[in-house]
């Protein structure tokens, strides 16, 4: 995880680039509480903020920096919404209110729902082949 010192991640990126010439995509996963407060978006070309409905419907309503500023928001595991009492329509409305014109996907990556949209975003916005 990138916290105060990103040197480990930066070294790993350089190692990957050396080992795999022509590599187009490197994903750096970072998680934990208050991630948006410590993650530096200046270190990446695109930010994709991933939440799942089990984290609670109030995440978009809180309008944290990652939700407001990420290049893409992915709300994953939507098939679990009924089991955790999340109203997807309200969550979608809160997401629209917080993100405005910024893109987001409601889907289930496990069920391949939303993957095509995410790949299209990476190709169009990230310039991937």
N, CA, C and O atoms as a Tinker XYZ file with bonds, in Angstrom:
   516  protein
     1  N      0.842000   -1.186000    0.000000    73     2
     2  CA     0.000000    0.000000    0.000000    64     1     3
     3  C      0.882000    1.242000    0.000000    63     2     4     5
     4  O      1.921000    1.282000    0.659000    81     3
     5  N      0.463000    2.229000   -0.730000    73     3     6
     6  CA     1.187000    3.495000   -0.739000    64     5     7
     7  C      0.708000    4.302000    0.454000    63     6     8     9
     8  O     -0.476000    4.622000    0.557000    81     7
     9  N      1.585000    4.618000    1.318000    73     7    10
    10  CA     1.265000    5.477000    2.454000    64     9    11
    11  C      2.199000    6.678000    2.368000    63    10    12    13
    12  O      2.179000    7.399000    1.370000    81    11
    13  N      3.008000    6.905000    3.383000    73    11    14
    14  CA     3.923000    8.039000    3.332000    64    13    15
    15  C      5.069000    7.799000    2.357000    63    14    16    17
    16  O      5.574000    8.743000    1.748000    81    15
    17  N      5.483000    6.544000    2.204000    73    15    18
    18  CA     6.649000    6.216000    1.389000    64    17    19
    19  C      6.233000    5.312000    0.236000    63    18    20    21
    20  O      5.866000    4.156000    0.442000    81    19
    21  N      6.291000    5.844000   -0.966000    73    19    22
    22  CA     5.884000    5.090000   -2.155000    64    21    23
    23  C      7.054000    4.376000   -2.813000    63    22    24    25
    24  O      6.885000    3.794000   -3.885000    81    23
    25  N      8.229000    4.403000   -2.208000    73    23    26
    26  CA     9.427000    3.882000   -2.870000    64    25    27
    27  C      9.334000    2.396000   -3.202000    63    26    28    29
    28  O      9.847000    1.971000   -4.237000    81    27
    29  N      8.699000    1.603000   -2.360000    73    27    30
    30  CA     8.571000    0.171000   -2.635000    64    29    31
    31  C      7.734000   -0.046000   -3.890000    63    30    32    33
    32  O      8.086000   -0.862000   -4.743000    81    31
    33  N      6.631000    0.681000   -4.002000    73    31    34
    34  CA     5.779000    0.557000   -5.180000    64    33    35
    35  C      6.492000    1.049000   -6.427000    63    34    36    37
    36  O      6.402000    0.421000   -7.482000    81    35
    37  N      7.189000    2.151000   -6.319000    73    35    38
    38  CA     7.900000    2.696000   -7.477000    64    37    39
    39  C      9.002000    1.749000   -7.936000    63    38    40    41
    40  O      9.221000    1.592000   -9.137000    81    39
    41  N      9.693000    1.121000   -6.999000    73    39    42
    42  CA    10.733000    0.147000   -7.354000    64    41    43
    43  C     10.118000   -1.072000   -8.036000    63    42    44    45
    44  O     10.681000   -1.594000   -8.998000    81    43
    45  N      8.977000   -1.524000   -7.549000    73    43    46
    46  CA     8.300000   -2.670000   -8.160000    64    45    47
    47  C      7.843000   -2.344000   -9.579000    63    46    48    49
    48  O      7.910000   -3.196000  -10.465000    81    47
    49  N      7.383000   -1.127000   -9.793000    73    47    50
    50  CA     6.972000   -0.700000  -11.133000    64    49    51
    51  C      8.160000   -0.731000  -12.079000    63    50    52    53
    52  O      8.051000   -1.233000  -13.198000    81    51
    53  N      9.279000   -0.207000  -11.646000    73    51    54
    54  CA    10.484000   -0.209000  -12.491000    64    53    55
    55  C     10.932000   -1.632000  -12.810000    63    54    56    57
    56  O     11.343000   -1.926000  -13.932000    81    55
    57  N     10.848000   -2.500000  -11.821000    73    55    58
    58  CA    11.229000   -3.899000  -12.032000    64    57    59
    59  C     10.311000   -4.564000  -13.064000    63    58    60    61
    60  O     10.779000   -5.300000  -13.933000    81    59
    61  N      9.025000   -4.305000  -12.966000    73    59    62
    62  CA     8.078000   -4.856000  -13.943000    64    61    63
    63  C      8.351000   -4.333000  -15.347000    63    62    64    65
    64  O      8.324000   -5.089000  -16.317000    81    63
    65  N      8.611000   -3.044000  -15.446000    73    63    66
    66  CA     8.877000   -2.447000  -16.759000    64    65    67
    67  C     10.135000   -3.034000  -17.391000    63    66    68    69
    68  O     10.184000   -3.237000  -18.604000    81    67
    69  N     11.144000   -3.306000  -16.580000    73    67    70
    70  CA    12.380000   -3.911000  -17.077000    64    69    71
    71  C     12.139000   -5.357000  -17.515000    63    70    72    73
    72  O     12.635000   -5.787000  -18.557000    81    71
    73  N     11.386000   -6.090000  -16.726000    73    71    74
    74  CA    11.166000   -7.514000  -16.992000    64    73    75
    75  C     10.194000   -7.758000  -18.141000    63    74    76    77
    76  O     10.286000   -8.773000  -18.831000    81    75
    77  N      9.268000   -6.830000  -18.347000    73    75    78
    78  CA     8.222000   -7.017000  -19.353000    64    77    79
    79  C      8.144000   -5.803000  -20.276000    63    78    80    81
    80  O      7.237000   -4.983000  -20.139000    81    79
    81  N      9.075000   -5.680000  -21.203000    73    79    82
    82  CA     9.046000   -4.538000  -22.124000    64    81    83
    83  C      7.714000   -4.497000  -22.883000    63    82    84    85
    84  O      7.185000   -5.532000  -23.290000    81    83
    85  N      7.194000   -3.305000  -23.062000    73    83    86
    86  CA     5.927000   -3.148000  -23.768000    64    85    87
    87  C      4.705000   -3.312000  -22.881000    63    86    88    89
    88  O      3.573000   -3.260000  -23.362000    81    87
    89  N      4.926000   -3.507000  -21.600000    73    87    90
    90  CA     3.817000   -3.652000  -20.661000    64    89    91
    91  C      2.960000   -2.389000  -20.689000    63    90    92    93
    92  O      3.474000   -1.280000  -20.545000    81    91
    93  N      1.665000   -2.560000  -20.875000    73    91    94
    94  CA     0.771000   -1.410000  -20.993000    64    93    95
    95  C      0.048000   -1.050000  -19.705000    63    94    96    97
    96  O     -0.362000    0.096000  -19.523000    81    95
    97  N     -0.109000   -2.006000  -18.820000    73    95    98
    98  CA    -0.946000   -1.768000  -17.654000    64    97    99
    99  C     -0.289000   -2.343000  -16.407000    63    98   100   101
   100  O      0.105000   -3.509000  -16.375000    81    99
   101  N     -0.181000   -1.517000  -15.398000    73    99   102
   102  CA     0.271000   -1.959000  -14.083000    64   101   103
   103  C     -0.779000   -1.490000  -13.086000    63   102   104   105
   104  O     -1.078000   -0.299000  -13.001000    81   103
   105  N     -1.334000   -2.426000  -12.340000    73   103   106
   106  CA    -2.320000   -2.094000  -11.322000    64   105   107
   107  C     -1.644000   -2.110000   -9.964000    63   106   108   109
   108  O     -0.949000   -3.063000   -9.611000    81   107
   109  N     -1.855000   -1.047000   -9.210000    73   107   110
   110  CA    -1.334000   -0.968000   -7.850000    64   109   111
   111  C     -2.539000   -0.948000   -6.933000    63   110   112   113
   112  O     -3.318000    0.006000   -6.930000    81   111
   113  N     -2.684000   -2.006000   -6.158000    73   111   114
   114  CA    -3.802000   -2.100000   -5.242000    64   113   115
   115  C     -3.362000   -1.556000   -3.898000    63   114   116   117
   116  O     -2.271000   -1.854000   -3.411000    81   115
   117  N     -4.214000   -0.772000   -3.324000    73   115   118
   118  CA    -3.942000   -0.256000   -2.000000    64   117   119
   119  C     -5.257000   -0.208000   -1.257000    63   118   120   121
   120  O     -6.262000    0.244000   -1.806000    81   119
   121  N     -5.268000   -0.658000   -0.042000    73   119   122
   122  CA    -6.531000   -0.704000    0.674000    64   121   123
   123  C     -6.367000   -0.301000    2.116000    63   122   124   125
   124  O     -5.263000   -0.048000    2.600000    81   123
   125  N     -7.477000   -0.251000    2.775000    73   123   126
   126  CA    -7.464000    0.082000    4.189000    64   125   127
   127  C     -8.287000    1.321000    4.465000    63   126   128   129
   128  O     -8.741000    2.011000    3.553000    81   127
   129  N     -8.462000    1.579000    5.720000    73   127   130
   130  CA    -9.232000    2.746000    6.134000    64   129   131
   131  C     -8.507000    4.030000    5.760000    63   130   132   133
   132  O     -7.279000    4.097000    5.814000    81   131
   133  N     -9.258000    5.028000    5.388000    73   131   134
   134  CA    -8.733000    6.359000    5.082000    64   133   135
   135  C     -7.703000    6.347000    3.961000    63   134   136   137
   136  O     -6.777000    7.158000    3.956000    81   135
   137  N     -7.860000    5.431000    3.014000    73   135   138
   138  CA    -6.909000    5.328000    1.912000    64   137   139
   139  C     -6.793000    6.639000    1.154000    63   138   140   141
   140  O     -5.687000    7.075000    0.835000    81   139
   141  N     -7.909000    7.263000    0.865000    73   139   142
   142  CA    -7.878000    8.473000    0.041000    64   141   143
   143  C     -7.072000    9.587000    0.696000    63   142   144   145
   144  O     -6.558000   10.469000    0.008000    81   143
   145  N     -6.959000    9.552000    2.007000    73   143   146
   146  CA    -6.209000   10.600000    2.698000    64   145   147
   147  C     -4.703000   10.428000    2.531000    63   146   148   149
   148  O     -3.950000   11.389000    2.692000    81   147
   149  N     -4.255000    9.211000    2.210000    73   147   150
   150  CA    -2.820000    8.971000    2.145000    64   149   151
   151  C     -2.324000    8.576000    0.767000    63   150   152   153
   152  O     -1.115000    8.585000    0.532000    81   151
   153  N     -3.209000    8.231000   -0.150000    73   151   154
   154  CA    -2.807000    7.830000   -1.494000    64   153   155
   155  C     -2.549000    9.072000   -2.336000    63   154   156   157
   156  O     -3.323000   10.029000   -2.289000    81   155
   157  N     -1.477000    9.062000   -3.097000    73   155   158
   158  CA    -1.142000   10.211000   -3.929000    64   157   159
   159  C     -1.490000    9.936000   -5.386000    63   158   160   161
   160  O     -0.794000    9.159000   -6.039000    81   159
   161  N     -2.546000   10.548000   -5.915000    73   159   162
   162  CA    -2.932000   10.313000   -7.308000    64   161   163
   163  C     -1.903000   10.831000   -8.307000    63   162   164   165
   164  O     -1.962000   10.484000   -9.486000    81   163
   165  N     -0.967000   11.653000   -7.855000    73   163   166
   166  CA     0.079000   12.153000   -8.750000    64   165   167
   167  C      1.012000   11.035000   -9.204000    63   166   168   169
   168  O      1.761000   11.206000  -10.166000    81   167
   169  N      0.971000    9.897000   -8.523000    73   167   170
   170  CA     1.856000    8.783000   -8.850000    64   169   171
   171  C      1.313000    7.892000   -9.961000    63   170   172   173
   172  O      2.019000    6.999000  -10.429000    81   171
   173  N      0.088000    8.115000  -10.387000    73   171   174
   174  CA    -0.535000    7.207000  -11.355000    64   173   175
   175  C     -1.123000    7.982000  -12.527000    63   174   176   177
   176  O     -1.351000    9.189000  -12.445000    81   175
   177  N     -1.363000    7.261000  -13.616000    73   175   178
   178  CA    -2.001000    7.868000  -14.782000    64   177   179
   179  C     -3.514000    7.915000  -14.626000    63   178   180   181
   180  O     -4.150000    8.887000  -15.033000    81   179
   181  N     -4.089000    6.883000  -14.047000    73   179   182
   182  CA    -5.532000    6.803000  -13.818000    64   181   183
   183  C     -5.797000    6.240000  -12.429000    63   182   184   185
   184  O     -5.060000    5.379000  -11.947000    81   183
   185  N     -6.846000    6.727000  -11.795000    73   183   186
   186  CA    -7.256000    6.145000  -10.524000    64   185   187
   187  C     -8.617000    5.492000  -10.697000    63   186   188   189
   188  O     -9.543000    6.081000  -11.256000    81   187
   189  N     -8.718000    4.273000  -10.211000    73   187   190
   190  CA    -9.982000    3.541000  -10.220000    64   189   191
   191  C    -10.288000    3.215000   -8.766000    63   190   192   193
   192  O     -9.552000    2.474000   -8.115000    81   191
   193  N    -11.365000    3.769000   -8.274000    73   191   194
   194  CA   -11.768000    3.545000   -6.888000    64   193   195
   195  C    -12.813000    2.442000   -6.898000    63   194   196   197
   196  O    -13.848000    2.579000   -7.551000    81   195
   197  N    -12.560000    1.352000   -6.183000    73   195   198
   198  CA   -13.463000    0.203000   -6.163000    64   197   199
   199  C    -14.047000    0.057000   -4.767000    63   198   200   201
   200  O    -13.323000   -0.026000   -3.775000    81   199
   201  N    -15.366000    0.028000   -4.717000    73   199   202
   202  CA   -16.065000   -0.270000   -3.470000    64   201   203
   203  C    -17.017000   -1.422000   -3.771000    63   202   204   205
   204  O    -17.271000   -1.740000   -4.932000    81   203
   205  N    -17.535000   -2.035000   -2.733000    73   203   206
   206  CA   -18.587000   -3.018000   -2.975000    64   205   207
   207  C    -19.765000   -2.692000   -2.083000    63   206   208   209
   208  O    -19.625000   -2.023000   -1.059000    81   207
   209  N    -20.931000   -3.177000   -2.487000    73   207   210
   210  CA   -22.144000   -2.805000   -1.770000    64   209   211
   211  C    -22.120000   -3.260000   -0.312000    63   210   212   213
   212  O    -22.826000   -2.694000    0.522000    81   211
   213  N    -21.322000   -4.266000   -0.001000    73   211   214
   214  CA   -21.237000   -4.744000    1.385000    64   213   215
   215  C    -20.571000   -3.725000    2.309000    63   214   216   217
   216  O    -20.668000   -3.831000    3.531000    81   215
   217  N    -19.897000   -2.743000    1.722000    73   215   218
   218  CA   -19.273000   -1.688000    2.523000    64   217   219
   219  C    -20.320000   -0.701000    3.033000    63   218   220   221
   220  O    -20.041000    0.109000    3.917000    81   219
   221  N    -21.526000   -0.775000    2.470000    73   219   222
   222  CA   -22.611000    0.089000    2.900000    64   221   223
   223  C    -23.015000    1.092000    1.847000    63   222   224   225
   224  O    -22.190000    1.583000    1.076000    81   223
   225  N    -24.292000    1.384000    1.829000    73   223   226
   226  CA   -24.836000    2.302000    0.832000    64   225   227
   227  C    -24.421000    3.738000    1.075000    63   226   228   229
   228  O    -24.571000    4.583000    0.193000    81   227
   229  N    -23.902000    4.027000    2.255000    73   227   230
   230  CA   -23.576000    5.413000    2.584000    64   229   231
   231  C    -22.233000    5.873000    2.030000    63   230   232   233
   232  O    -21.923000    7.060000    2.129000    81   231
   233  N    -21.427000    4.996000    1.456000    73   231   234
   234  CA   -20.112000    5.397000    0.931000    64   233   235
   235  C    -20.256000    6.535000   -0.090000    63   234   236   237
   236  O    -19.581000    7.555000    0.057000    81   235
   237  N    -21.103000    6.402000   -1.112000    73   235   238
   238  CA   -21.234000    7.525000   -2.061000    64   237   239
   239  C    -21.801000    8.788000   -1.410000    63   238   240   241
   240  O    -21.441000    9.902000   -1.790000    81   239
   241  N    -22.679000    8.611000   -0.438000    73   239   242
   242  CA   -23.304000    9.754000    0.227000    64   241   243
   243  C    -22.288000   10.575000    1.009000    63   242   244   245
   244  O    -22.459000   11.784000    1.171000    81   243
   245  N    -21.228000    9.927000    1.495000    73   243   246
   246  CA   -20.192000   10.628000    2.262000    64   245   247
   247  C    -19.339000   11.539000    1.387000    63   246   248   249
   248  O    -18.704000   12.466000    1.890000    81   247
   249  N    -19.320000   11.280000    0.085000    73   247   250
   250  CA   -18.606000   12.118000   -0.892000    64   249   251
   251  C    -17.143000   12.341000   -0.510000    63   250   252   253
   252  O    -16.661000   13.473000   -0.492000    81   251
   253  N    -16.452000   11.258000   -0.210000    73   251   254
   254  CA   -15.027000   11.342000    0.094000    64   253   255
   255  C    -14.210000   11.676000   -1.138000    63   254   256   257
   256  O    -14.716000   11.585000   -2.257000    81   255
   257  N    -12.949000   12.064000   -0.953000    73   255   258
   258  CA   -12.108000   12.488000   -2.073000    64   257   259
   259  C    -11.946000   11.434000   -3.164000    63   258   260   261
   260  O    -11.934000   11.774000   -4.347000    81   259
   261  N    -11.821000   10.165000   -2.790000    73   259   262
   262  CA   -11.647000    9.124000   -3.813000    64   261   263
   263  C    -12.888000    9.012000   -4.682000    63   262   264   265
   264  O    -12.784000    8.835000   -5.895000    81   263
   265  N    -14.054000    9.113000   -4.073000    73   263   266
   266  CA   -15.293000    9.047000   -4.842000    64   265   267
   267  C    -15.432000   10.260000   -5.749000    63   266   268   269
   268  O    -15.856000   10.137000   -6.898000    81   267
   269  N    -15.081000   11.411000   -5.243000    73   267   270
   270  CA   -15.255000   12.646000   -6.008000    64   269   271
   271  C    -14.208000   12.829000   -7.100000    63   270   272   273
   272  O    -14.510000   13.404000   -8.145000    81   271
   273  N    -12.987000   12.354000   -6.882000    73   271   274
   274  CA   -11.888000   12.702000   -7.781000    64   273   275
   275  C    -11.331000   11.555000   -8.609000    63   274   276   277
   276  O    -10.575000   11.799000   -9.549000    81   275
   277  N    -11.678000   10.316000   -8.294000    73   275   278
   278  CA   -11.116000    9.199000   -9.062000    64   277   279
   279  C    -11.587000    9.279000  -10.511000    63   278   280   281
   280  O    -12.655000    9.814000  -10.808000    81   279
   281  N    -10.769000    8.736000  -11.398000    73   279   282
   282  CA   -11.127000    8.749000  -12.814000    64   281   283
   283  C    -12.293000    7.812000  -13.101000    63   282   284   285
   284  O    -13.092000    8.069000  -14.002000    81   283
   285  N    -12.393000    6.740000  -12.349000    73   283   286
   286  CA   -13.487000    5.782000  -12.493000    64   285   287
   287  C    -13.845000    5.251000  -11.119000    63   286   288   289
   288  O    -12.972000    4.977000  -10.296000    81   287
   289  N    -15.143000    5.109000  -10.880000    73   287   290
   290  CA   -15.635000    4.463000   -9.670000    64   289   291
   291  C    -16.279000    3.151000  -10.088000    63   290   292   293
   292  O    -17.106000    3.125000  -11.000000    81   291
   293  N    -15.906000    2.072000   -9.432000    73   291   294
   294  CA   -16.540000    0.775000   -9.658000    64   293   295
   295  C    -17.250000    0.378000   -8.374000    63   294   296   297
   296  O    -16.623000    0.235000   -7.324000    81   295
   297  N    -18.564000    0.203000   -8.468000    73   295   298
   298  CA   -19.352000   -0.320000   -7.357000    64   297   299
   299  C    -19.578000   -1.792000   -7.681000    63   298   300   301
   300  O    -20.364000   -2.131000   -8.566000    81   299
   301  N    -18.894000   -2.645000   -6.970000    73   299   302
   302  CA   -18.867000   -4.070000   -7.275000    64   301   303
   303  C    -19.809000   -4.853000   -6.356000    63   302   304   305
   304  O    -20.286000   -4.341000   -5.343000    81   303
   305  N    -20.056000   -6.077000   -6.728000    73   303   306
   306  CA   -20.851000   -7.042000   -5.960000    64   305   307
   307  C    -22.298000   -6.597000   -5.794000    63   306   308   309
   308  O    -22.896000   -6.782000   -4.734000    81   307
   309  N    -22.855000   -6.010000   -6.850000    73   307   310
   310  CA   -24.230000   -5.516000   -6.741000    64   309   311
   311  C    -25.238000   -6.632000   -6.503000    63   310   312   313
   312  O    -26.336000   -6.384000   -6.003000    81   311
   313  N    -24.871000   -7.861000   -6.858000    73   311   314
   314  CA   -25.789000   -8.984000   -6.638000    64   313   315
   315  C    -26.011000   -9.255000   -5.152000    63   314   316   317
   316  O    -26.960000   -9.947000   -4.781000    81   315
   317  N    -25.143000   -8.716000   -4.304000    73   315   318
   318  CA   -25.269000   -8.925000   -2.859000    64   317   319
   319  C    -26.137000   -7.868000   -2.174000    63   318   320   321
   320  O    -26.412000   -7.978000   -0.979000    81   319
   321  N    -26.560000   -6.867000   -2.902000    73   319   322
   322  CA   -27.325000   -5.763000   -2.311000    64   321   323
   323  C    -28.527000   -6.220000   -1.482000    63   322   324   325
   324  O    -28.708000   -5.726000   -0.368000    81   323
   325  N    -29.349000   -7.137000   -1.978000    73   323   326
   326  CA   -30.500000   -7.549000   -1.164000    64   325   327
   327  C    -30.104000   -8.211000    0.157000    63   326   328   329
   328  O    -30.858000   -8.159000    1.129000    81   327
   329  N    -28.938000   -8.825000    0.192000    73   327   330
   330  CA   -28.503000   -9.547000    1.390000    64   329   331
   331  C    -27.908000   -8.627000    2.456000    63   330   332   333
   332  O    -27.788000   -9.014000    3.618000    81   331
   333  N    -27.539000   -7.416000    2.059000    73   331   334
   334  CA   -26.972000   -6.465000    3.019000    64   333   335
   335  C    -27.844000   -5.213000    3.143000    63   334   336   337
   336  O    -27.418000   -4.180000    3.659000    81   335
   337  N    -29.075000   -5.346000    2.654000    73   335   338
   338  CA   -30.082000   -4.287000    2.753000    64   337   339
   339  C    -29.610000   -2.969000    2.162000    63   338   340   341
   340  O    -29.763000   -1.911000    2.772000    81   339
   341  N    -29.030000   -3.043000    0.961000    73   339   342
   342  CA   -28.601000   -1.847000    0.242000    64   341   343
   343  C    -29.580000   -1.594000   -0.892000    63   342   344   345
   344  O    -29.859000   -2.483000   -1.697000    81   343
   345  N    -30.092000   -0.386000   -0.948000    73   343   346
   346  CA   -30.977000    0.044000   -2.030000    64   345   347
   347  C    -30.101000    0.558000   -3.169000    63   346   348   349
   348  O    -29.546000    1.654000   -3.085000    81   347
   349  N    -29.979000   -0.232000   -4.230000    73   347   350
   350  CA   -29.092000    0.141000   -5.337000    64   349   351
   351  C    -29.528000    1.415000   -6.039000    63   350   352   353
   352  O    -28.684000    2.185000   -6.499000    81   351
   353  N    -30.819000    1.649000   -6.128000    73   351   354
   354  CA   -31.286000    2.878000   -6.787000    64   353   355
   355  C    -30.880000    4.112000   -5.984000    63   354   356   357
   356  O    -30.471000    5.120000   -6.560000    81   355
   357  N    -30.990000    4.036000   -4.660000    73   355   358
   358  CA   -30.554000    5.156000   -3.822000    64   357   359
   359  C    -29.042000    5.322000   -3.904000    63   358   360   361
   360  O    -28.538000    6.445000   -3.955000    81   359
   361  N    -28.322000    4.209000   -3.917000    73   359   362
   362  CA   -26.865000    4.265000   -4.022000    64   361   363
   363  C    -26.457000    4.876000   -5.361000    63   362   364   365
   364  O    -25.508000    5.657000   -5.427000    81   363
   365  N    -27.177000    4.522000   -6.426000    73   363   366
   366  CA   -26.901000    5.101000   -7.746000    64   365   367
   367  C    -27.188000    6.604000   -7.744000    63   366   368   369
   368  O    -26.418000    7.382000   -8.307000    81   367
   369  N    -28.282000    7.012000   -7.121000    73   367   370
   370  CA   -28.620000    8.439000   -7.048000    64   369   371
   371  C    -27.554000    9.206000   -6.260000    63   370   372   373
   372  O    -27.158000   10.303000   -6.654000    81   371
   373  N    -27.096000    8.633000   -5.156000    73   371   374
   374  CA   -26.040000    9.270000   -4.362000    64   373   375
   375  C    -24.734000    9.346000   -5.148000    63   374   376   377
   376  O    -23.998000   10.328000   -5.050000    81   375
   377  N    -24.454000    8.304000   -5.926000    73   375   378
   378  CA   -23.244000    8.288000   -6.749000    64   377   379
   379  C    -23.317000    9.373000   -7.814000    63   378   380   381
   380  O    -22.346000   10.097000   -8.031000    81   379
   381  N    -24.454000    9.488000   -8.474000    73   379   382
   382  CA   -24.641000   10.548000   -9.477000    64   381   383
   383  C    -24.478000   11.925000   -8.853000    63   382   384   385
   384  O    -23.852000   12.807000   -9.441000    81   383
   385  N    -25.038000   12.111000   -7.668000    73   383   386
   386  CA   -24.935000   13.407000   -6.992000    64   385   387
   387  C    -23.486000   13.733000   -6.646000    63   386   388   389
   388  O    -23.078000   14.892000   -6.714000    81   387
   389  N    -22.718000   12.733000   -6.280000    73   387   390
   390  CA   -21.332000   12.966000   -5.888000    64   389   391
   391  C    -20.362000   13.061000   -7.052000    63   390   392   393
   392  O    -19.378000   13.798000   -6.980000    81   391
   393  N    -20.627000   12.325000   -8.121000    73   391   394
   394  CA   -19.665000   12.245000   -9.221000    64   393   395
   395  C    -19.997000   13.163000  -10.380000    63   394   396   397
   396  O    -19.115000   13.483000  -11.177000    81   395
   397  N    -21.221000   13.587000  -10.495000    73   395   398
   398  CA   -21.575000   14.437000  -11.636000    64   397   399
   399  C    -21.351000   13.694000  -12.940000    63   398   400   401
   400  O    -21.925000   12.627000  -13.157000    81   399
   401  N    -20.511000   14.257000  -13.816000    73   399   402
   402  CA   -20.248000   13.651000  -15.121000    64   401   403
   403  C    -19.137000   12.606000  -15.096000    63   402   404   405
   404  O    -18.868000   11.976000  -16.119000    81   403
   405  N    -18.499000   12.411000  -13.972000    73   403   406
   406  CA   -17.393000   11.442000  -13.908000    64   405   407
   407  C    -17.960000   10.024000  -14.016000    63   406   408   409
   408  O    -19.020000    9.732000  -13.464000    81   407
   409  N    -17.250000    9.146000  -14.729000    73   407   410
   410  CA   -17.798000    7.812000  -14.987000    64   409   411
   411  C    -17.809000    6.899000  -13.762000    63   410   412   413
   412  O    -16.977000    7.007000  -12.861000    81   411
   413  N    -18.787000    6.000000  -13.772000    73   411   414
   414  CA   -18.864000    4.958000  -12.754000    64   413   415
   415  C    -19.560000    3.740000  -13.346000    63   414   416   417
   416  O    -20.300000    3.833000  -14.325000    81   415
   417  N    -19.303000    2.605000  -12.725000    73   415   418
   418  CA   -19.881000    1.338000  -13.153000    64   417   419
   419  C    -20.472000    0.652000  -11.933000    63   418   420   421
   420  O    -19.806000    0.521000  -10.907000    81   419
   421  N    -21.710000    0.219000  -12.042000    73   419   422
   422  CA   -22.310000   -0.667000  -11.055000    64   421   423
   423  C    -22.276000   -2.050000  -11.683000    63   422   424   425
   424  O    -22.841000   -2.248000  -12.759000    81   423
   425  N    -21.631000   -3.002000  -11.042000    73   423   426
   426  CA   -21.524000   -4.315000  -11.661000    64   425   427
   427  C    -21.146000   -5.405000  -10.682000    63   426   428   429
   428  O    -21.083000   -5.209000   -9.469000    81   427
   429  N    -20.899000   -6.558000  -11.267000    73   427   430
   430  CA   -20.446000   -7.724000  -10.521000    64   429   431
   431  C    -19.305000   -8.335000  -11.312000    63   430   432   433
   432  O    -19.534000   -9.067000  -12.275000    81   431
   433  N    -18.097000   -8.041000  -10.917000    73   431   434
   434  CA   -16.941000   -8.524000  -11.666000    64   433   435
   435  C    -16.900000  -10.053000  -11.676000    63   434   436   437
   436  O    -16.460000  -10.653000  -12.658000    81   435
   437  N    -17.344000  -10.672000  -10.618000    73   435   438
   438  CA   -17.380000  -12.141000  -10.549000    64   437   439
   439  C    -18.306000  -12.717000  -11.612000    63   438   440   441
   440  O    -18.062000  -13.806000  -12.132000    81   439
   441  N    -19.362000  -11.987000  -11.932000    73   439   442
   442  CA   -20.332000  -12.457000  -12.926000    64   441   443
   443  C    -20.120000  -11.803000  -14.289000    63   442   444   445
   444  O    -20.984000  -11.873000  -15.162000    81   443
   445  N    -18.969000  -11.172000  -14.461000    73   443   446
   446  CA   -18.618000  -10.485000  -15.718000    64   445   447
   447  C    -19.585000   -9.358000  -16.067000    63   446   448   449
   448  O    -19.722000   -9.009000  -17.239000    81   447
   449  N    -20.239000   -8.798000  -15.096000    73   447   450
   450  CA   -21.155000   -7.679000  -15.304000    64   449   451
   451  C    -20.396000   -6.385000  -15.014000    63   450   452   453
   452  O    -20.102000   -6.071000  -13.861000    81   451
   453  N    -20.085000   -5.642000  -16.070000    73   451   454
   454  CA   -19.357000   -4.389000  -15.924000    64   453   455
   455  C    -17.924000   -4.461000  -16.413000    63   454   456   457
   456  O    -17.265000   -3.430000  -16.546000    81   455
   457  N    -17.435000   -5.648000  -16.680000    73   455   458
   458  CA   -16.044000   -5.789000  -17.121000    64   457   459
   459  C    -15.836000   -5.157000  -18.492000    63   458   460   461
   460  O    -14.829000   -4.483000  -18.712000    81   459
   461  N    -16.772000   -5.364000  -19.417000    73   459   462
   462  CA   -16.630000   -4.764000  -20.750000    64   461   463
   463  C    -16.539000   -3.244000  -20.663000    63   462   464   465
   464  O    -15.749000   -2.622000  -21.373000    81   463
   465  N    -17.352000   -2.649000  -19.789000    73   463   466
   466  CA   -17.319000   -1.202000  -19.620000    64   465   467
   467  C    -15.986000   -0.745000  -19.031000    63   466   468   469
   468  O    -15.445000    0.287000  -19.429000    81   467
   469  N    -15.463000   -1.515000  -18.086000    73   467   470
   470  CA   -14.180000   -1.164000  -17.476000    64   469   471
   471  C    -13.045000   -1.274000  -18.493000    63   470   472   473
   472  O    -12.174000   -0.405000  -18.545000    81   471
   473  N    -13.049000   -2.326000  -19.293000    73   471   474
   474  CA   -12.025000   -2.491000  -20.331000    64   473   475
   475  C    -12.125000   -1.357000  -21.346000    63   474   476   477
   476  O    -11.104000   -0.809000  -21.762000    81   475
   477  N    -13.344000   -1.000000  -21.748000    73   475   478
   478  CA   -13.529000    0.111000  -22.695000    64   477   479
   479  C    -12.987000    1.408000  -22.108000    63   478   480   481
   480  O    -12.348000    2.188000  -22.814000    81   479
   481  N    -13.234000    1.645000  -20.829000    73   479   482
   482  CA   -12.711000    2.837000  -20.163000    64   481   483
   483  C    -11.185000    2.849000  -20.186000    63   482   484   485
   484  O    -10.573000    3.871000  -20.498000    81   483
   485  N    -10.570000    1.710000  -19.856000    73   483   486
   486  CA    -9.107000    1.627000  -19.851000    64   485   487
   487  C     -8.536000    1.860000  -21.245000    63   486   488   489
   488  O     -7.482000    2.479000  -21.392000    81   487
   489  N     -9.220000    1.371000  -22.254000    73   487   490
   490  CA    -8.745000    1.574000  -23.624000    64   489   491
   491  C     -8.905000    3.031000  -24.057000    63   490   492   493
   492  O     -7.983000    3.624000  -24.617000    81   491
   493  N    -10.062000    3.592000  -23.799000    73   491   494
   494  CA   -10.341000    4.962000  -24.248000    64   493   495
   495  C     -9.575000    5.998000  -23.436000    63   494   496   497
   496  O     -8.926000    6.879000  -24.000000    81   495
   497  N     -9.649000    5.897000  -22.138000    73   495   498
   498  CA    -9.053000    6.906000  -21.272000    64   497   499
   499  C     -7.579000    6.632000  -20.998000    63   498   500   501
   500  O     -6.771000    7.556000  -20.911000    81   499
   501  N     -7.241000    5.359000  -20.864000    73   499   502
   502  CA    -5.868000    4.989000  -20.552000    64   501   503
   503  C     -4.999000    4.745000  -21.764000    63   502   504   505
   504  O     -3.787000    4.568000  -21.640000    81   503
   505  N     -5.614000    4.734000  -22.948000    73   503   506
   506  CA    -4.848000    4.545000  -24.171000    64   505   507
   507  C     -4.316000    3.139000  -24.364000    63   506   508   509
   508  O     -3.316000    2.942000  -25.054000    81   507
   509  N     -4.976000    2.160000  -23.762000    73   507   510
   510  CA    -4.517000    0.778000  -23.912000    64   509   511
   511  C     -4.943000    0.209000  -25.251000    63   510   512   513
   512  O     -5.968000    0.590000  -25.815000    81   511
   513  N     -4.131000   -0.712000  -25.742000    73   511   514
   514  CA    -4.447000   -1.380000  -27.013000    64   513   515
   515  C     -5.417000   -2.450000  -26.730000    63   514   516
   516  O     -5.839000   -3.159000  -27.643000    81   515
